[in-house]
Structures are given as C-alpha cells and as structure tokens.
C-alpha cells in the first residue's frame, strides 16, 4: 500500500487492493486476488480481515485472531507468527474479495466457515507451518551450499 492508496482510503472511504505475497494463502493469491477495503469506522472484531500499517506505512492485510484492550493479535492465513498490532495502526477492513474471477462477501456462509475453522485451529497449524518454514530454510541453505 502506497501513499496513493492510503489517500484513496481516506478520501473515498474505500479502495481496491491487489495483495502481494503469500501470507494470506490459500484465500488470496499473490497478485491474483483483489480485496475491497473500507475505512475502519468501528473497532475490528475477531475473524475480521483488516488492513494495518507497519511503522514504514507499508499496508498489510491479515486476520484478527484476538481482540485485546490496546491491540489486536493478528496473523496471515499462511503464517505461524502472531503479530501484536496497536489498534490505531488498523485503518481498514475487507468487505469482499475476488478469487479466481469470483467475488465473495465476507458475510458469505461458506467464507465464514472457512474463517472460523482456519482461525480457531491456529493452535494446530502454528507448529505445522513453523516446521514447514524451517524445512524450507534448511533446503534452501543446502541448495545454496552446493
């Protein structure tokens, strides 16, 4: 997210994002999906897909795992690391997304089931994804050593 997108969100209350990266797989593909983001007008809730700004103003779209008094516990669907984000860093919320040329609303029942399962089972996927990432790292290091 650049300055233009942040200005669009501020000025019009919404903007469309084409996420880069793999942190939200399998839901969002790298540069293949579109997410409609609206300016956050009420505090985010558990399971919401939010846009937050890192200190360098880079925008990140991840899911709320827990709401705490002063911050949110957030993670990408393809991540094992939790992030602790101050509430004032969250600036937007996803209202719908396009995947494989089909638009999905965030209140769609099938999407809500996916979100509940994926988020509620974070404690199971966390060690698996950690192990996956460590094995990838070892493989990469051994390939580079050759």
C-alpha positions in Angstrom: 0.0 0.0 0.0 1.4 3.3 -1.1 0.5 6.9 -0.3 -2.0 7.0 -3.2 -3.9 4.0 -1.8 -3.9 5.5 1.7 -5.2 8.8 0.3 -7.9 6.9 -1.7 -9.0 5.2 1.5 -9.0 8.5 3.4 -10.8 10.5 0.6 -13.3 7.9 -0.6 -13.6 5.6 2.4 -12.6 2.5 0.3 -10.1 1.2 -2.2 -9.3 -2.0 -4.0 -6.1 -3.8 -3.2 -4.2 -6.4 -5.2 -2.3 -8.2 -2.4 1.4 -9.1 -2.9 3.0 -12.0 -1.2 1.8 -15.4 0.1 0.9 -14.6 3.7 -2.9 -14.9 3.0 -2.8 -18.1 1.0 -4.9 -20.1 0.4 -7.6 -17.4 0.5 -5.7 -14.7 -1.5 -3.2 -15.4 -4.3 0.0 -13.4 -4.8 -1.1 -10.6 -7.3 -4.0 -12.7 -8.4 -6.8 -11.6 -6.0 -8.5 -8.3 -5.3 -9.7 -7.1 -1.9 -12.2 -4.3 -1.4 -11.1 -2.4 1.7 -13.3 0.1 3.6 -12.0 2.6 6.0 -12.4 1.2 9.6 -15.3 3.0 11.3 -15.8 0.7 14.2 -13.3 -1.4 16.1 -12.3 -4.7 14.3 -13.7 -8.0 15.7 -12.4 -11.5 15.9 -12.1 -13.1 12.5 -12.1 -9.7 10.6 -9.6 -9.3 7.7 -8.0 -6.0 8.4 -5.6 -3.6 6.8 -2.9 -2.3 9.1 0.1 -0.1 8.6 3.6 -1.1 9.6 5.8 1.7 11.0 7.1 2.4 7.5 3.5 2.8 6.3 3.5 -0.5 4.4 0.0 -1.8 4.3 -0.6 -5.4 5.4 -3.8 -7.4 5.1 -4.1 -10.1 7.9 -6.7 -11.7 10.1 -7.7 -10.8 13.6 -7.1 -13.8 16.0 -7.8 -11.9 19.2 -9.0 -8.5 20.3 -7.3 -7.1 23.4 -7.7 -3.9 25.3 -4.9 -1.9 23.4 -4.1 -4.1 20.5 -5.0 -6.9 18.1 -3.4 -10.3 17.8 -3.2 -10.8 14.0 -1.7 -13.3 11.6 -1.8 -14.1 7.9 -3.6 -17.3 7.0 -0.4 -18.8 5.7 1.7 -17.7 8.7 2.6 -19.2 12.1 3.9 -16.0 13.7 1.4 -13.8 15.6 1.6 -10.1 15.3 0.6 -7.6 18.0 -0.8 -4.5 16.3 -1.8 -1.3 18.1 -5.4 -0.5 17.4 -4.6 2.8 15.9 -2.4 1.1 13.2 -5.5 -0.7 11.8 -7.0 1.6 9.1 -9.3 -0.6 7.0 -11.4 -3.8 6.9 -12.1 -6.1 4.0 -15.7 -6.3 2.9 -15.3 -8.6 -0.1 -12.6 -10.2 -2.2 -12.2 -11.6 -5.7 -10.6 -15.0 -6.1 -10.4 -17.0 -9.4 -12.7 -14.4 -11.0 -15.4 -14.8 -8.4 -16.4 -12.2 -5.8 -17.1 -13.3 -2.2 -18.7 -11.2 0.5 -17.2 -11.6 4.0 -20.6 -12.5 5.4 -21.0 -15.4 2.9 -21.7 -18.6 4.9 -19.0 -20.7 3.2 -16.4 -18.0 3.8 -17.5 -17.7 7.5 -17.0 -21.4 7.9 -13.5 -21.2 6.4 -12.6 -18.3 8.6 -13.9 -20.0 11.8 -12.0 -23.2 11.1 -8.8 -21.6 9.9 -8.7 -19.2 12.8 -9.9 -21.5 15.6 -7.4 -24.2 14.6 -4.5 -21.8 14.6 -3.0 -23.7 17.5 -2.8 -26.7 15.2 -1.5 -25.1 12.1 1.1 -23.0 14.0 3.5 -25.8 14.8 2.9 -27.4 11.3 3.7 -24.1 9.5 6.7 -23.5 11.7 8.1 -26.9 10.8 7.3 -26.3 7.1 9.2 -23.0 7.1 12.2 -24.5 9.0 12.4 -27.3 6.5 12.2 -24.9 3.6 15.0 -22.9 5.2 17.2 -26.0 5.6 16.5 -27.0 2.0 17.4 -23.5 0.7 20.6 -23.4 2.7 21.7 -26.8 1.4 20.9 -25.8 -2.2 22.9 -22.6 -1.8 25.9 -24.6 -0.3 26.2 -26.7 -3.4 
